[in-house]
Amino acid sequence: MDERYQQGFPVSWEQFHRDARALAWRLKGQGEWEAIVSITRGGLVPAAVVARELGIRVIETICVASYDYDKQGEVAVLKEVDDKIVELGGGEGAGVLVVDDLVDTGQTAKIVRSRLPKAHFATVYAKPAGVLLVDTFITEVSQDTWIYLPWDMGLQFAPPINEGSVA
């Protein structure tokens, strides 16, 4: 893990699903969304949950790579948003809901926001460096916390918090 992360925040599938549904609940009534743009890959799961809960059928992706497992690197756009989505609601992404799992430093959000400046940005989790770049989020965590998302984890023994104790 990158040395700047001092804490871990493990999230189970059940917790992530509850948090993604809470995001949908918070978004309900905030707009008439014509489409969702999921920031891949992390935004795929919450976008599916939000789309189901809000009855949104048009789902697009923008593919942005900024992490290599646990280290943040250069941001690269691997796939752009379709022009038909950008032009919704009069252009610039108006009427579009952008969904991601989290906003960390905000690098990815800045790139996507430059392509869809009128879209509504929503994430499940937010860190202080990126929180101002999203319109709606559920849980804020400290900047030095690595969020262990359920698709990155497997079941295994977890040692006690007090490493000196005998199990």
Summary of the structure (lengths in Angstrom):
residues: 167
radius of gyration: 16.7
end to end distance: 25.7
largest distance: 63.2
contacts: 496
relative contact order: 0.20
helix: 29%
strand: 32%
